């Protein structure tokens, strides 16, 4: 399956997508607060899982951006993990 991306081409979340995801996470956190008092545990768990997935997506994108932007040979805070 061809994604249309060339090797080395950067893909980052657009600002609009990241803002929408953060907004969705906030709304889900609000729902989670109410659900914790009134809903069955499986509802609470599934809302919490959605918040986790959104937050993980945003943080993983940030990490990948940092890795893609590093200079060749620069290990930064990673020590010897990267050896170009």
Phi, psi and omega in degrees: 000126181266121181275353181085001180261143176266153181303133179088353180285132182277141175229118179232158176293135176291158180302320181296318180294316180298318178296320179294320178294319178296320177296316179297319178299317178298318178295320178293323177297321177296315178297323180297320179298318178288320182296326181299333181265336191235345188251170177289152183305324182293331176292314179300315181299316182291324175295316179299322178297321179295318178298315179300315181296318179295312180297321178295320178299314181296312182293321179295321177298318178298317179296315179296323176300316180296319179294320180291330184274353183291151180279148179303128180089350181274119179265347178052230180272005185272354181067224183271014181299324179251122173230104181282000000 
